[in-house]
């Protein structure tokens, strides 16, 4: 009975660790993509992060007024 409990606990740990790695991998991929887009906007069009944040604030303010 004890071996079944140990194997069950190991299986749960492996599943949780696998899930955590998937979340971290997805988060890093998204972060790198956003960074690449920001760098491209800055170098190609001269649009900096401040301009993007201001545009997002305007959009959100417009959505709140509806």
Predicted model as a PDB file, atoms N, CA, C, CB and O in Angstrom, pLDDT in the B-factor column:
MODEL        1                                                                  
ATOM      1  N   UNK A   1       0.825  -1.193   0.000  1.00 84.00           N  
ATOM      2  CA  UNK A   1       0.000   0.000   0.000  1.00 84.00           C  
ATOM      3  C   UNK A   1       0.869   1.256   0.000  1.00 84.00           C  
ATOM      4  CB  UNK A   1      -0.938  -0.002   1.207  1.00 84.00           C  
ATOM      5  O   UNK A   1       0.526   2.254  -0.633  1.00 84.00           O  
ATOM      6  N   UNK A   2       2.002   1.201   0.718  1.00 93.00           N  
ATOM      7  CA  UNK A   2       2.865   2.362   0.802  1.00 93.00           C  
ATOM      8  C   UNK A   2       3.503   2.686  -0.545  1.00 93.00           C  
ATOM      9  CB  UNK A   2       3.938   2.138   1.848  1.00 93.00           C  
ATOM     10  O   UNK A   2       3.673   3.859  -0.878  1.00 93.00           O  
ATOM     11  N   UNK A   3       3.857   1.669  -1.323  1.00 94.00           N  
ATOM     12  CA  UNK A   3       4.469   1.895  -2.629  1.00 94.00           C  
ATOM     13  C   UNK A   3       3.493   2.567  -3.582  1.00 94.00           C  
ATOM     14  CB  UNK A   3       4.960   0.577  -3.223  1.00 94.00           C  
ATOM     15  O   UNK A   3       3.898   3.389  -4.405  1.00 94.00           O  
ATOM     16  N   UNK A   4       2.222   2.231  -3.483  1.00 94.00           N  
ATOM     17  CA  UNK A   4       1.199   2.853  -4.324  1.00 94.00           C  
ATOM     18  C   UNK A   4       1.077   4.333  -3.977  1.00 94.00           C  
ATOM     19  CB  UNK A   4      -0.168   2.139  -4.153  1.00 94.00           C  
ATOM     20  O   UNK A   4       0.929   5.172  -4.865  1.00 94.00           O  
ATOM     21  N   UNK A   5       1.139   4.645  -2.713  1.00 95.00           N  
ATOM     22  CA  UNK A   5       1.061   6.033  -2.270  1.00 95.00           C  
ATOM     23  C   UNK A   5       2.258   6.835  -2.769  1.00 95.00           C  
ATOM     24  CB  UNK A   5       0.980   6.101  -0.744  1.00 95.00           C  
ATOM     25  O   UNK A   5       2.101   7.973  -3.213  1.00 95.00           O  
ATOM     26  N   UNK A   6       3.444   6.254  -2.700  1.00 95.00           N  
ATOM     27  CA  UNK A   6       4.652   6.927  -3.179  1.00 95.00           C  
ATOM     28  C   UNK A   6       4.577   7.134  -4.688  1.00 95.00           C  
ATOM     29  CB  UNK A   6       5.914   6.114  -2.811  1.00 95.00           C  
ATOM     30  O   UNK A   6       4.887   8.217  -5.183  1.00 95.00           O  
ATOM     31  N   UNK A   7       4.169   6.107  -5.415  1.00 95.00           N  
ATOM     32  CA  UNK A   7       4.047   6.240  -6.870  1.00 95.00           C  
ATOM     33  C   UNK A   7       2.990   7.273  -7.248  1.00 95.00           C  
ATOM     34  CB  UNK A   7       3.703   4.888  -7.500  1.00 95.00           C  
ATOM     35  O   UNK A   7       3.183   8.035  -8.196  1.00 95.00           O  
ATOM     36  N   UNK A   8       1.906   7.305  -6.538  1.00 95.00           N  
ATOM     37  CA  UNK A   8       0.869   8.308  -6.793  1.00 95.00           C  
ATOM     38  C   UNK A   8       1.376   9.723  -6.533  1.00 95.00           C  
ATOM     39  CB  UNK A   8      -0.356   8.031  -5.927  1.00 95.00           C  
ATOM     40  O   UNK A   8       1.099  10.641  -7.305  1.00 95.00           O  
ATOM     41  N   UNK A   9       2.115   9.891  -5.448  1.00 96.00           N  
ATOM     42  CA  UNK A   9       2.670  11.201  -5.134  1.00 96.00           C  
ATOM     43  C   UNK A   9       3.683  11.625  -6.194  1.00 96.00           C  
ATOM     44  CB  UNK A   9       3.325  11.189  -3.747  1.00 96.00           C  
ATOM     45  O   UNK A   9       3.699  12.788  -6.596  1.00 96.00           O  
ATOM     46  N   UNK A  10       4.525  10.704  -6.650  1.00 96.00           N  
ATOM     47  CA  UNK A  10       5.488  11.023  -7.703  1.00 96.00           C  
ATOM     48  C   UNK A  10       4.791  11.405  -9.006  1.00 96.00           C  
ATOM     49  CB  UNK A  10       6.419   9.839  -7.940  1.00 96.00           C  
ATOM     50  O   UNK A  10       5.222  12.327  -9.700  1.00 96.00           O  
ATOM     51  N   UNK A  11       3.731  10.706  -9.330  1.00 97.00           N  
ATOM     52  CA  UNK A  11       2.975  11.033 -10.533  1.00 97.00           C  
ATOM     53  C   UNK A  11       2.378  12.432 -10.449  1.00 97.00           C  
ATOM     54  CB  UNK A  11       1.872  10.006 -10.760  1.00 97.00           C  
ATOM     55  O   UNK A  11       2.431  13.191 -11.417  1.00 97.00           O  
ATOM     56  N   UNK A  12       1.818  12.770  -9.313  1.00 97.00           N  
ATOM     57  CA  UNK A  12       1.246  14.108  -9.121  1.00 97.00           C  
ATOM     58  C   UNK A  12       2.338  15.173  -9.219  1.00 97.00           C  
ATOM     59  CB  UNK A  12       0.526  14.202  -7.752  1.00 97.00           C  
ATOM     60  O   UNK A  12       2.138  16.211  -9.851  1.00 97.00           O  
ATOM     61  N   UNK A  13       3.474  14.925  -8.606  1.00 97.00           N  
ATOM     62  CA  UNK A  13       4.584  15.885  -8.663  1.00 97.00           C  
ATOM     63  C   UNK A  13       5.054  16.062 -10.104  1.00 97.00           C  
ATOM     64  CB  UNK A  13       5.761  15.419  -7.767  1.00 97.00           C  
ATOM     65  O   UNK A  13       5.287  17.189 -10.541  1.00 97.00           O  
ATOM     66  N   UNK A  14       5.195  14.975 -10.839  1.00 97.00           N  
ATOM     67  CA  UNK A  14       5.625  15.073 -12.237  1.00 97.00           C  
ATOM     68  C   UNK A  14       4.617  15.860 -13.083  1.00 97.00           C  
ATOM     69  CB  UNK A  14       5.821  13.671 -12.829  1.00 97.00           C  
ATOM     70  O   UNK A  14       5.012  16.665 -13.926  1.00 97.00           O  
ATOM     71  N   UNK A  15       3.349  15.634 -12.866  1.00 98.00           N  
ATOM     72  CA  UNK A  15       2.325  16.366 -13.616  1.00 98.00           C  
ATOM     73  C   UNK A  15       2.355  17.858 -13.295  1.00 98.00           C  
ATOM     74  CB  UNK A  15       0.939  15.797 -13.313  1.00 98.00           C  
ATOM     75  O   UNK A  15       2.245  18.693 -14.193  1.00 98.00           O  
ATOM     76  N   UNK A  16       2.503  18.187 -12.026  1.00 97.00           N  
ATOM     77  CA  UNK A  16       2.538  19.598 -11.628  1.00 97.00           C  
ATOM     78  C   UNK A  16       3.792  20.281 -12.170  1.00 97.00           C  
ATOM     79  CB  UNK A  16       2.485  19.728 -10.092  1.00 97.00           C  
ATOM     80  O   UNK A  16       3.713  21.399 -12.679  1.00 97.00           O  
ATOM     81  N   UNK A  17       4.938  19.627 -12.068  1.00 97.00           N  
ATOM     82  CA  UNK A  17       6.189  20.206 -12.575  1.00 97.00           C  
ATOM     83  C   UNK A  17       6.107  20.374 -14.096  1.00 97.00           C  
ATOM     84  CB  UNK A  17       7.406  19.311 -12.191  1.00 97.00           C  
ATOM     85  O   UNK A  17       6.552  21.392 -14.626  1.00 97.00           O  
ATOM     86  N   UNK A  18       5.550  19.398 -14.793  1.00 97.00           N  
ATOM     87  CA  UNK A  18       5.372  19.514 -16.240  1.00 97.00           C  
ATOM     88  C   UNK A  18       4.480  20.678 -16.601  1.00 97.00           C  
ATOM     89  CB  UNK A  18       4.796  18.235 -16.807  1.00 97.00           C  
ATOM     90  O   UNK A  18       4.764  21.410 -17.550  1.00 97.00           O  
ATOM     91  N   UNK A  19       3.396  20.861 -15.851  1.00 97.00           N  
ATOM     92  CA  UNK A  19       2.488  21.978 -16.090  1.00 97.00           C  
ATOM     93  C   UNK A  19       3.193  23.313 -15.838  1.00 97.00           C  
ATOM     94  CB  UNK A  19       1.241  21.856 -15.195  1.00 97.00           C  
ATOM     95  O   UNK A  19       3.014  24.263 -16.601  1.00 97.00           O  
ATOM     96  N   UNK A  20       3.985  23.386 -14.781  1.00 98.00           N  
ATOM     97  CA  UNK A  20       4.706  24.623 -14.471  1.00 98.00           C  
ATOM     98  C   UNK A  20       5.685  24.960 -15.595  1.00 98.00           C  
ATOM     99  CB  UNK A  20       5.457  24.494 -13.123  1.00 98.00           C  
ATOM    100  O   UNK A  20       5.796  26.123 -15.983  1.00 98.00           O  
ATOM    101  N   UNK A  21       6.397  23.962 -16.124  1.00 97.00           N  
ATOM    102  CA  UNK A  21       7.330  24.215 -17.214  1.00 97.00           C  
ATOM    103  C   UNK A  21       6.595  24.710 -18.460  1.00 97.00           C  
ATOM    104  CB  UNK A  21       8.127  22.947 -17.536  1.00 97.00           C  
ATOM    105  O   UNK A  21       7.097  25.586 -19.165  1.00 97.00           O  
ATOM    106  N   UNK A  22       5.416  24.161 -18.737  1.00 97.00           N  
ATOM    107  CA  UNK A  22       4.639  24.626 -19.885  1.00 97.00           C  
ATOM    108  C   UNK A  22       4.218  26.077 -19.710  1.00 97.00           C  
ATOM    109  CB  UNK A  22       3.408  23.744 -20.088  1.00 97.00           C  
ATOM    110  O   UNK A  22       4.268  26.859 -20.660  1.00 97.00           O  
ATOM    111  N   UNK A  23       3.806  26.438 -18.509  1.00 97.00           N  
ATOM    112  CA  UNK A  23       3.387  27.822 -18.249  1.00 97.00           C  
ATOM    113  C   UNK A  23       4.572  28.771 -18.391  1.00 97.00           C  
ATOM    114  CB  UNK A  23       2.767  27.950 -16.837  1.00 97.00           C  
ATOM    115  O   UNK A  23       4.443  29.835 -18.997  1.00 97.00           O  
ATOM    116  N   UNK A  24       5.716  28.401 -17.842  1.00 97.00           N  
ATOM    117  CA  UNK A  24       6.909  29.248 -17.925  1.00 97.00           C  
ATOM    118  C   UNK A  24       7.359  29.386 -19.384  1.00 97.00           C  
ATOM    119  CB  UNK A  24       8.056  28.664 -17.058  1.00 97.00           C  
ATOM    120  O   UNK A  24       7.711  30.480 -19.826  1.00 97.00           O  
ATOM    121  N   UNK A  25       7.348  28.299 -20.113  1.00 97.00           N  
ATOM    122  CA  UNK A  25       7.757  28.330 -21.523  1.00 97.00           C  
ATOM    123  C   UNK A  25       6.827  29.240 -22.323  1.00 97.00           C  
ATOM    124  CB  UNK A  25       7.759  26.901 -22.126  1.00 97.00           C  
ATOM    125  O   UNK A  25       7.294  30.045 -23.129  1.00 97.00           O  
ATOM    126  N   UNK A  26       5.534  29.122 -22.112  1.00 96.00           N  
ATOM    127  CA  UNK A  26       4.579  29.962 -22.816  1.00 96.00           C  
ATOM    128  C   UNK A  26       4.748  31.429 -22.446  1.00 96.00           C  
ATOM    129  CB  UNK A  26       3.161  29.509 -22.516  1.00 96.00           C  
ATOM    130  O   UNK A  26       4.668  32.305 -23.307  1.00 96.00           O  
ATOM    131  N   UNK A  27       4.981  31.693 -21.174  1.00 97.00           N  
ATOM    132  CA  UNK A  27       5.168  33.066 -20.716  1.00 97.00           C  
ATOM    133  C   UNK A  27       6.420  33.680 -21.326  1.00 97.00           C  
ATOM    134  CB  UNK A  27       5.248  33.113 -19.191  1.00 97.00           C  
ATOM    135  O   UNK A  27       6.388  34.826 -21.775  1.00 97.00           O  
ATOM    136  N   UNK A  28       7.515  32.942 -21.350  1.00 97.00           N  
ATOM    137  CA  UNK A  28       8.755  33.449 -21.929  1.00 97.00           C  
ATOM    138  C   UNK A  28       8.610  33.686 -23.430  1.00 97.00           C  
ATOM    139  CB  UNK A  28       9.901  32.477 -21.660  1.00 97.00           C  
ATOM    140  O   UNK A  28       9.125  34.671 -23.958  1.00 97.00           O  
ATOM    141  N   UNK A  29       7.916  32.792 -24.109  1.00 97.00           N  
ATOM    142  CA  UNK A  29       7.698  32.958 -25.549  1.00 97.00           C  
ATOM    143  C   UNK A  29       6.895  34.233 -25.818  1.00 97.00           C  
ATOM    144  CB  UNK A  29       6.965  31.723 -26.138  1.00 97.00           C  
ATOM    145  O   UNK A  29       7.223  34.996 -26.727  1.00 97.00           O  
ATOM    146  N   UNK A  30       5.859  34.458 -25.038  1.00 97.00           N  
ATOM    147  CA  UNK A  30       5.047  35.659 -25.208  1.00 97.00           C  
ATOM    148  C   UNK A  30       5.852  36.907 -24.882  1.00 97.00           C  
ATOM    149  CB  UNK A  30       3.800  35.592 -24.327  1.00 97.00           C  
ATOM    150  O   UNK A  30       5.763  37.909 -25.591  1.00 97.00           O  
ATOM    151  N   UNK A  31       6.632  36.851 -23.820  1.00 96.00           N  
ATOM    152  CA  UNK A  31       7.467  37.991 -23.435  1.00 96.00           C  
ATOM    153  C   UNK A  31       8.470  38.338 -24.524  1.00 96.00           C  
ATOM    154  CB  UNK A  31       8.200  37.697 -22.130  1.00 96.00           C  
ATOM    155  O   UNK A  31       8.655  39.513 -24.842  1.00 96.00           O  
ATOM    156  N   UNK A  32       9.119  37.332 -25.098  1.00 97.00           N  
ATOM    157  CA  UNK A  32      10.070  37.575 -26.174  1.00 97.00           C  
ATOM    158  C   UNK A  32       9.382  38.135 -27.413  1.00 97.00           C  
ATOM    159  CB  UNK A  32      10.806  36.292 -26.523  1.00 97.00           C  
ATOM    160  O   UNK A  32       9.936  39.005 -28.084  1.00 97.00           O  
ATOM    161  N   UNK A  33       8.190  37.653 -27.723  1.00 97.00           N  
ATOM    162  CA  UNK A  33       7.451  38.158 -28.878  1.00 97.00           C  
ATOM    163  C   UNK A  33       7.068  39.621 -28.684  1.00 97.00           C  
ATOM    164  CB  UNK A  33       6.197  37.312 -29.121  1.00 97.00           C  
ATOM    165  O   UNK A  33       7.227  40.432 -29.597  1.00 97.00           O  
ATOM    166  N   UNK A  34       6.570  39.958 -27.515  1.00 93.00           N  
ATOM    167  CA  UNK A  34       6.200  41.349 -27.225  1.00 93.00           C  
ATOM    168  C   UNK A  34       7.434  42.239 -27.285  1.00 93.00           C  
ATOM    169  CB  UNK A  34       5.522  41.463 -25.836  1.00 93.00           C  
ATOM    170  O   UNK A  34       7.374  43.341 -27.832  1.00 93.00           O  
ATOM    171  N   UNK A  35       8.539  41.781 -26.735  1.00 93.00           N  
ATOM    172  CA  UNK A  35       9.784  42.546 -26.803  1.00 93.00           C  
ATOM    173  C   UNK A  35      10.239  42.760 -28.235  1.00 93.00           C  
ATOM    174  CB  UNK A  35      10.875  41.845 -26.019  1.00 93.00           C  
ATOM    175  O   UNK A  35      10.693  43.849 -28.586  1.00 93.00           O  
ATOM    176  N   UNK A  36      10.122  41.737 -29.063  1.00 95.00           N  
ATOM    177  CA  UNK A  36      10.493  41.867 -30.470  1.00 95.00           C  
ATOM    178  C   UNK A  36       9.596  42.877 -31.181  1.00 95.00           C  
ATOM    179  CB  UNK A  36      10.415  40.505 -31.171  1.00 95.00           C  
ATOM    180  O   UNK A  36      10.083  43.698 -31.958  1.00 95.00           O  
ATOM    181  N   UNK A  37       8.305  42.825 -30.924  1.00 93.00           N  
ATOM    182  CA  UNK A  37       7.374  43.774 -31.550  1.00 93.00           C  
ATOM    183  C   UNK A  37       7.692  45.197 -31.109  1.00 93.00           C  
ATOM    184  CB  UNK A  37       5.911  43.421 -31.196  1.00 93.00           C  
ATOM    185  O   UNK A  37       7.719  46.109 -31.935  1.00 93.00           O  
ATOM    186  N   UNK A  38       7.932  45.396 -29.817  1.00 91.00           N  
ATOM    187  CA  UNK A  38       8.281  46.737 -29.330  1.00 91.00           C  
ATOM    188  C   UNK A  38       9.583  47.244 -29.952  1.00 91.00           C  
ATOM    189  CB  UNK A  38       8.405  46.729 -27.802  1.00 91.00           C  
ATOM    190  O   UNK A  38       9.678  48.410 -30.336  1.00 91.00           O  
ATOM    191  N   UNK A  39      10.576  46.372 -30.050  1.00 94.00           N  
ATOM    192  CA  UNK A  39      11.842  46.763 -30.660  1.00 94.00           C  
ATOM    193  C   UNK A  39      11.660  47.100 -32.135  1.00 94.00           C  
ATOM    194  CB  UNK A  39      12.877  45.648 -30.499  1.00 94.00           C  
ATOM    195  O   UNK A  39      12.247  48.065 -32.624  1.00 94.00           O  
ATOM    196  N   UNK A  40      10.865  46.327 -32.841  1.00 95.00           N  
ATOM    197  CA  UNK A  40      10.612  46.590 -34.253  1.00 95.00           C  
ATOM    198  C   UNK A  40       9.872  47.909 -34.432  1.00 95.00           C  
ATOM    199  CB  UNK A  40       9.811  45.443 -34.877  1.00 95.00           C  
ATOM    200  O   UNK A  40      10.223  48.692 -35.314  1.00 95.00           O  
ATOM    201  N   UNK A  41       8.863  48.169 -33.622  1.00 94.00           N  
ATOM    202  CA  UNK A  41       8.132  49.437 -33.719  1.00 94.00           C  
ATOM    203  C   UNK A  41       9.048  50.619 -33.450  1.00 94.00           C  
ATOM    204  CB  UNK A  41       6.956  49.455 -32.740  1.00 94.00           C  
ATOM    205  O   UNK A  41       8.940  51.659 -34.100  1.00 94.00           O  
ATOM    206  N   UNK A  42       9.939  50.458 -32.500  1.00 94.00           N  
ATOM    207  CA  UNK A  42      10.845  51.549 -32.132  1.00 94.00           C  
ATOM    208  C   UNK A  42      11.876  51.814 -33.230  1.00 94.00           C  
ATOM    209  CB  UNK A  42      11.557  51.224 -30.812  1.00 94.00           C  
ATOM    210  O   UNK A  42      12.124  52.964 -33.592  1.00 94.00           O  
ATOM    211  N   UNK A  43      12.473  50.743 -33.758  1.00 95.00           N  
ATOM    212  CA  UNK A  43      13.532  50.931 -34.747  1.00 95.00           C  
ATOM    213  C   UNK A  43      12.984  51.284 -36.126  1.00 95.00           C  
ATOM    214  CB  UNK A  43      14.378  49.679 -34.841  1.00 95.00           C  
ATOM    215  O   UNK A  43      13.591  52.088 -36.834  1.00 95.00           O  
ATOM    216  N   UNK A  44      11.861  50.710 -36.522  1.00 95.00           N  
ATOM    217  CA  UNK A  44      11.338  50.936 -37.875  1.00 95.00           C  
ATOM    218  C   UNK A  44      10.526  52.223 -37.953  1.00 95.00           C  
ATOM    219  CB  UNK A  44      10.476  49.753 -38.315  1.00 95.00           C  
ATOM    220  O   UNK A  44      10.712  53.017 -38.876  1.00 95.00           O  
ATOM    221  N   UNK A  45       9.633  52.436 -37.000  1.00 94.00           N  
ATOM    222  CA  UNK A  45       8.711  53.574 -37.064  1.00 94.00           C  
ATOM    223  C   UNK A  45       9.029  54.681 -36.066  1.00 94.00           C  
ATOM    224  CB  UNK A  45       7.312  53.098 -36.836  1.00 94.00           C  
ATOM    225  O   UNK A  45       8.444  55.760 -36.148  1.00 94.00           O  
ATOM    226  N   UNK A  46       9.926  54.445 -35.140  1.00 93.00           N  
ATOM    227  CA  UNK A  46      10.237  55.447 -34.130  1.00 93.00           C  
ATOM    228  C   UNK A  46       9.164  55.587 -33.068  1.00 93.00           C  
ATOM    229  CB  UNK A  46      10.456  56.765 -34.784  1.00 93.00           C  
ATOM    230  O   UNK A  46       9.081  56.611 -32.389  1.00 93.00           O  
ATOM    231  N   UNK A  47       8.339  54.552 -32.923  1.00 92.00           N  
ATOM    232  CA  UNK A  47       7.267  54.573 -31.926  1.00 92.00           C  
ATOM    233  C   UNK A  47       7.795  53.931 -30.654  1.00 92.00           C  
ATOM    234  CB  UNK A  47       5.984  53.832 -32.440  1.00 92.00           C  
ATOM    235  O   UNK A  47       8.140  52.750 -30.653  1.00 92.00           O  
ATOM    236  N   UNK A  48       7.860  54.695 -29.577  1.00 90.00           N  
ATOM    237  CA  UNK A  48       8.383  54.195 -28.319  1.00 90.00           C  
ATOM    238  C   UNK A  48       7.304  53.625 -27.419  1.00 90.00           C  
ATOM    239  CB  UNK A  48       9.108  55.285 -27.603  1.00 90.00           C  
ATOM    240  O   UNK A  48       6.115  53.728 -27.725  1.00 90.00           O  
ATOM    241  N   UNK A  49       7.708  53.031 -26.323  1.00 87.00           N  
ATOM    242  CA  UNK A  49       6.752  52.441 -25.387  1.00 87.00           C  
ATOM    243  C   UNK A  49       5.788  53.466 -24.802  1.00 87.00           C  
ATOM    244  CB  UNK A  49       7.492  51.752 -24.267  1.00 87.00           C  
ATOM    245  O   UNK A  49       4.627  53.149 -24.544  1.00 87.00           O  
ATOM    246  N   UNK A  50       6.260  54.693 -24.593  1.00 90.00           N  
ATOM    247  CA  UNK A  50       5.383  55.733 -24.040  1.00 90.00           C  
ATOM    248  C   UNK A  50       4.220  56.040 -24.956  1.00 90.00           C  
ATOM    249  CB  UNK A  50       6.168  57.000 -23.779  1.00 90.00           C  
ATOM    250  O   UNK A  50       3.093  56.217 -24.495  1.00 90.00           O  
ATOM    251  N   UNK A  51       4.483  56.105 -26.256  1.00 93.00           N  
ATOM    252  CA  UNK A  51       3.411  56.369 -27.222  1.00 93.00           C  
ATOM    253  C   UNK A  51       2.404  55.221 -27.244  1.00 93.00           C  
ATOM    254  CB  UNK A  51       3.997  56.586 -28.631  1.00 93.00           C  
ATOM    255  O   UNK A  51       1.199  55.445 -27.357  1.00 93.00           O  
ATOM    256  N   UNK A  52       2.902  54.005 -27.137  1.00 92.00           N  
ATOM    257  CA  UNK A  52       1.992  52.854 -27.116  1.00 92.00           C  
ATOM    258  C   UNK A  52       1.119  52.860 -25.864  1.00 92.00           C  
ATOM    259  CB  UNK A  52       2.786  51.544 -27.193  1.00 92.00           C  
ATOM    260  O   UNK A  52      -0.085  52.611 -25.939  1.00 92.00           O  
ATOM    261  N   UNK A  53       1.724  53.141 -24.722  1.00 92.00           N  
ATOM    262  CA  UNK A  53       0.944  53.172 -23.484  1.00 92.00           C  
ATOM    263  C   UNK A  53      -0.108  54.282 -23.522  1.00 92.00           C  
ATOM    264  CB  UNK A  53       1.872  53.366 -22.276  1.00 92.00           C  
ATOM    265  O   UNK A  53      -1.226  54.098 -23.040  1.00 92.00           O  
ATOM    266  N   UNK A  54       0.247  55.420 -24.088  1.00 94.00           N  
ATOM    267  CA  UNK A  54      -0.711  56.520 -24.195  1.00 94.00           C  
ATOM    268  C   UNK A  54      -1.883  56.128 -25.095  1.00 94.00           C  
ATOM    269  CB  UNK A  54      -0.021  57.787 -24.739  1.00 94.00           C  
ATOM    270  O   UNK A  54      -3.033  56.447 -24.792  1.00 94.00           O  
ATOM    271  N   UNK A  55      -1.598  55.442 -26.192  1.00 93.00           N  
ATOM    272  CA  UNK A  55      -2.673  54.993 -27.087  1.00 93.00           C  
ATOM    273  C   UNK A  55      -3.570  53.981 -26.389  1.00 93.00           C  
ATOM    274  CB  UNK A  55      -2.088  54.379 -28.373  1.00 93.00           C  
ATOM    275  O   UNK A  55      -4.790  54.025 -26.550  1.00 93.00           O  
ATOM    276  N   UNK A  56      -2.995  53.083 -25.627  1.00 92.00           N  
ATOM    277  CA  UNK A  56      -3.797  52.103 -24.890  1.00 92.00           C  
ATOM    278  C   UNK A  56      -4.669  52.801 -23.856  1.00 92.00           C  
ATOM    279  CB  UNK A  56      -2.892  51.060 -24.206  1.00 92.00           C  
ATOM    280  O   UNK A  56      -5.830  52.433 -23.679  1.00 92.00           O  
ATOM    281  N   UNK A  57      -4.126  53.805 -23.169  1.00 94.00           N  
ATOM    282  CA  UNK A  57      -4.921  54.565 -22.198  1.00 94.00           C  
ATOM    283  C   UNK A  57      -6.095  55.260 -22.869  1.00 94.00           C  
ATOM    284  CB  UNK A  57      -4.048  55.596 -21.482  1.00 94.00           C  
ATOM    285  O   UNK A  57      -7.196  55.291 -22.319  1.00 94.00           O  
ATOM    286  N   UNK A  58      -5.867  55.822 -24.061  1.00 93.00           N  
ATOM    287  CA  UNK A  58      -6.954  56.482 -24.793  1.00 93.00           C  
ATOM    288  C   UNK A  58      -8.031  55.479 -25.167  1.00 93.00           C  
ATOM    289  CB  UNK A  58      -6.417  57.176 -26.055  1.00 93.00           C  
ATOM    290  O   UNK A  58      -9.221  55.763 -25.026  1.00 93.00           O  
ATOM    291  N   UNK A  59      -7.625  54.307 -25.643  1.00 93.00           N  
ATOM    292  CA  UNK A  59      -8.606  53.276 -25.991  1.00 93.00           C  
ATOM    293  C   UNK A  59      -9.416  52.840 -24.777  1.00 93.00           C  
ATOM    294  CB  UNK A  59      -7.908  52.067 -26.608  1.00 93.00           C  
ATOM    295  O   UNK A  59     -10.635  52.693 -24.853  1.00 93.00           O  
ATOM    296  N   UNK A  60      -8.727  52.636 -23.657  1.00 92.00           N  
ATOM    297  CA  UNK A  60      -9.425  52.204 -22.445  1.00 92.00           C  
ATOM    298  C   UNK A  60     -10.363  53.300 -21.937  1.00 92.00           C  
ATOM    299  CB  UNK A  60      -8.413  51.821 -21.348  1.00 92.00           C  
ATOM    300  O   UNK A  60     -11.458  53.002 -21.459  1.00 92.00           O  
ATOM    301  N   UNK A  61      -9.947  54.560 -22.033  1.00 90.00           N  
ATOM    302  CA  UNK A  61     -10.807  55.661 -21.618  1.00 90.00           C  
ATOM    303  C   UNK A  61     -12.031  55.717 -22.517  1.00 90.00           C  
ATOM    304  CB  UNK A  61     -10.042  57.003 -21.653  1.00 90.00           C  
ATOM    305  O   UNK A  61     -13.135  55.965 -22.033  1.00 90.00           O  
ATOM    306  N   UNK A  62     -11.863  55.495 -23.801  1.00 86.00           N  
ATOM    307  CA  UNK A  62     -12.988  55.475 -24.731  1.00 86.00           C  
ATOM    308  C   UNK A  62     -13.946  54.323 -24.455  1.00 86.00           C  
ATOM    309  CB  UNK A  62     -12.483  55.387 -26.152  1.00 86.00           C  
ATOM    310  O   UNK A  62     -15.158  54.472 -24.614  1.00 86.00           O  
ATOM    311  N   UNK A  63     -13.416  53.188 -24.047  1.00 85.00           N  
ATOM    312  CA  UNK A  63     -14.270  52.046 -23.733  1.00 85.00           C  
ATOM    313  C   UNK A  63     -15.054  52.287 -22.450  1.00 85.00           C  
ATOM    314  CB  UNK A  63     -13.433  50.771 -23.607  1.00 85.00           C  
ATOM    315  O   UNK A  63     -16.187  51.824 -22.326  1.00 85.00           O  
ATOM    316  N   UNK A  64     -14.474  52.998 -21.502  1.00 80.00           N  
ATOM    317  CA  UNK A  64     -15.160  53.277 -20.229  1.00 80.00           C  
ATOM    318  C   UNK A  64     -16.289  54.279 -20.402  1.00 80.00           C  
ATOM    319  CB  UNK A  64     -14.167  53.800 -19.196  1.00 80.00           C  
ATOM    320  O   UNK A  64     -17.224  54.297 -19.601  1.00 80.00           O  
ATOM    321  N   UNK A  65     -16.220  55.110 -21.427  1.00 79.00           N  
ATOM    322  CA  UNK A  65     -17.246  56.122 -21.645  1.00 79.00           C  
ATOM    323  C   UNK A  65     -18.484  55.562 -22.308  1.00 79.00           C  
ATOM    324  CB  UNK A  65     -16.696  57.240 -22.476  1.00 79.00           C  
ATOM    325  O   UNK A  65     -19.533  56.206 -22.285  1.00 79.00           O  
ATOM    326  N   UNK A  66     -18.397  54.383 -22.898  1.00 68.00           N  
ATOM    327  CA  UNK A  66     -19.553  53.778 -23.603  1.00 68.00           C  
ATOM    328  C   UNK A  66     -20.590  53.286 -22.661  1.00 68.00           C  
ATOM    329  CB  UNK A  66     -19.114  52.639 -24.478  1.00 68.00           C  
ATOM    330  O   UNK A  66     -21.614  52.756 -23.092  1.00 68.00           O  
TER     331      UNK A  66                                                      
ENDMDL                                                                          
END                                                                             
